[in-house]
Amino acid sequence: MTRWDEILTLPVQNPPTLEFSAADIMWSMVEGWKDSMDRLALIPYSRVNDFVRGESNNKDCPTRFHVEARRRRPPTMKCKPKVDGILEYILYWCSFGPDDYRKGGDVRPSRPFSEKRKTPAGRPNTKRGCACHFIVKRLIAEPSVALVIYNHNKHVDKKGMPCHGPMDKMAVGTKAMFAPYISDELRLQVMSLLYVGIPVETIMQRHNVMVKKQGGPSNRDDLLTHRYVRRLERKIRRSDYELDDDDTISIAIWVENHQECVFFYEDFSDTDTFVLGIQTDWQLQQMIQFGSHSLLASDSKFGTNKLKYPVHSILVFDQQKNAIPVAWIITPNFAHGEIYKWMGALYDRAHTKDPTWQLGGFIIDDPLADVRTIREVFQCPVLISLWRIRHAWHKNLVNKCSDIEKRSAMAKFLGDAISSVCRGSGNVELFEAFLQDFVDCAGFLDYFRALWFPRLGAWTTLLKATPLATAEVASAIESYHHLLKLRLLNEADKSVYWRADWLVHKLGTKVHSYYWLDEYSGKDSFSRYWRSEWSSGLNSWRRGLQIPDSDVVIEGNCARVVSQKNKEKSHVVWNPGSEFALCDCNWSRKGYLCKHAIKSTKVCRDRGLAPPSLALFRYYQALANIVHCPPSDTVISDHAMAVAVSVKTQLDAVICTTNCSSSNRPVFQDPQLASKPRESKIEETNTENGVCTSQSKAASGDEEEVPINQGSPARKKRKSGNANGNSEDVSTYQDGPARKKRTSGEASDNDEEASTEEDSQVYERSKSGKDLADNEEVSLDQGSPDHEKKKAGRSLDDEGTLATQIAQPSETESSQATVGLNESSVNARLAEGASGT
């Protein structure tokens, strides 16, 4: 086998780490020039920089590699497709060589015609004759692959002796003990502090105090100098976003100068629109770290009314469940539906960095989003968040309706309407009734009729077919949206908002620095970080969970939550437990989901005064469909059952550990079965319109059908029961809006209040410590050809018992919190699996 045949048959190695070194690669020995053996390997060309960084961070001999020589074939030059043809040749050399400025060392003669380089190849006083270097070749035959030839992998001089690092005895006590430059992380930290306005003297003072506290320099970052920070500050001060009078040309120049931060770029043409995707290396690391087997979220319309081009943000959630932007896409508002152009490039960049990276779920906030493209690219389920529609309605209700009682009634109606739509029993007609019932509030109705009524058709269609994200996700996205507004739209000259080059420049510099510093542990040592545009902290969801239950008092349709700053003051929350709860605090008046509304809703659900959240309802509806509606194929049926049982078991363990629950009842209880007496037994399950229903048998032997889908028009009226436990029909919570039909013979308000009171008592009884699985029996679908109907009285096998427990979700919001950011992806996966099978 010839040399090149042997080289091209080598495997392309792509270690699944952010950085990798020569120790992470299997090297091959191939015959080279003059009968010598070359030590080489193939890696993806896009990961050459990751290899260079990983090799520079050698623990035994820290260093940094610089480009000593480069030859690149012009892109317009026609090249013959030879097997050994080279598109690019790069020689990387250790920055402690190749010259040797030590006493008696060899120095290459000066080059009289050498041009001045923008990035000098190492400091002259650090040259110690290190011979470590490697060559990277990009071949014409395989442009996506880089051939790395690494024959001199030892950090030694020509005599074969260590010339720097801990192994060199002559380097002890000098800067040659460490790498010649500071790390990329420290450089990014210094740049971020400078971008947000921290003075150079303050940065050096904090740094010197830290080095002194640890007893002197111990790594290369401890050698940070005042001169270097001053040079970075001068570079920032002289930078300018307006690279050309023409905005389009200025953007093109910026893209050419920042190729490492651009993952997709397409200029205006006859057929295509302008699209620019920005993602820094730090953002890519956050996307891989927090997005793997977790969630990505979309904030798709920031700055629609103020900026020349809106900003589409892609978000991940850190350990504190705060949103971090991992990519910004800038494109005209009418081009938001064309996400197929850049979404593939975003996925390829993450997958190239880490081949094992897999997304758990993608959250959208726009009903017109291209769901099919998202599923095809990321191979994951898609969820939808109600944060945008709730924020807009909440904010305009506060601004356009001054009557508090009327405002709370309108909010409750809208919340009930959304709940009915999500539970499958509502449609656009509910909102038409809303316009008729509140005609006296003209300000909000004009806004609602003009902006939202034309969109409600798309919203209702998607809400019925797509799993929902939790309130925790909504709170995180709202906090990000608020911080981005403070950090970006704070210019004194408003005219700059209509320049795209200003937007690109500020996002990549100052705004990026804010979010990098949010994850920086030493940020609190700077008093400037206490400013409003700096502070991030916990989102409303996390702050709401910190409020004690004893500080919440439920009073009818209102709740009082004691202020945590001033115990003598309390905040009033209207419609506690509703998706559209309103509070009198300043944060809620701006249209945001406040901690008081979150806490009051959790308390109401814990006490059985409110139904489970919509996200939790849809989650267990998907699980119930898998368990009670098995497909005809027995193999698919068994697999779906195994997945559902496994997920239920894992979530039970997680929630029990998190909540330290001492109750013996199952953690998950079906929201549709929560209002049934514990003495009733489930014997048969059927499917009707995609929603599982059951038949309950009373103690006296009479049978009545109890519809689980309370939104159905065939809902039965509640019958009064007797004390000895005779058969009765028990309905679940009223999922639809509070609007009643204006016909005679309807139930009065007293009947509705009695129904709510009875539901509350049922919820309290469902909190007993008995295991519901011991008292209930479930039979498989009667219509399935692969299963036979089980008779009443027979005990279930293990699989049937677990299936019963899966159909029994928890009423508490703490369960929702656990299946929030991490388990929502499982929710969507199971929902799509059920619908697909």
Secondary structure, 3 states (H helix, E strand, C coil): CCHHHHHHCCCECCCCCCCCCHHHCCCEEEECHHHCEEEEEEEEHHHHHHHHHHHHCCCCCCCCEEEEEEEECCCCCCCCCCCCCEEEEEEEEECCCCCECCCCCCCCCCCCCCCCCCCCCCCHHHCECCCCEEEEEEECCCCCEEEEEEEECCCECCCCCECCCCCCHHHCCCHHHCCCCCCHHHHHHHHHHHHCCCCHHHHHHHHHHHHHHCCCCCCHHHHCCHHHHHHHHHHHHHCCCCCCCCHHHHHHHHHHHCHHHEEEEECCCCCCCCEEEECCHHHHHHHHHHHECCEEEEEEEECCCCCCCCEEEEEEECCCCCEEEEEEEECCHHHCCCCHHHHHHHHHHHHHHCCCCCECEEEECCCCCCHHHHHHHHCCCEEECCHHHHHHHHHHHHHHCCCHHHHHHHHHHHHHHHHHHHCCCCCCHHHHHHHHHCCCCHHHHHHHHHHHHHHHHHHHHHHHHCCECCHHHHHHHHHHHHHHHHHHCCCCCHHHHHCHHHHHHHHHHHHHHHHHHHCCCCHHHCHHHHCCCCCCCCCHHHHHHCCCHHHEEEECCEEEEECCCCCCCEEEEECCCCCCCEECCHHHHCCCCCHHHHHHHHHHHHCCCCCCCHHHHHHHHHHHHHHHCCCCCHHHHHHHHHHHHHHHHHHHHHHHHHHCCCCCCCCCCCCCCCCCCCCCCEEEEEEECCEEEEEEECCCCCEEEECCCCCCCCCCCCCCCCCCCCCCCCCCCCCCCCCCCCCCCCCCHHHHHHHHHHHHHHHHHCCCCCCHHHCCCCCCCCCCCCCCCCCCCCCCCHHHHHHHHHCCCCCCHHHHHHCCCCCHHHHHHHHHHHHHC
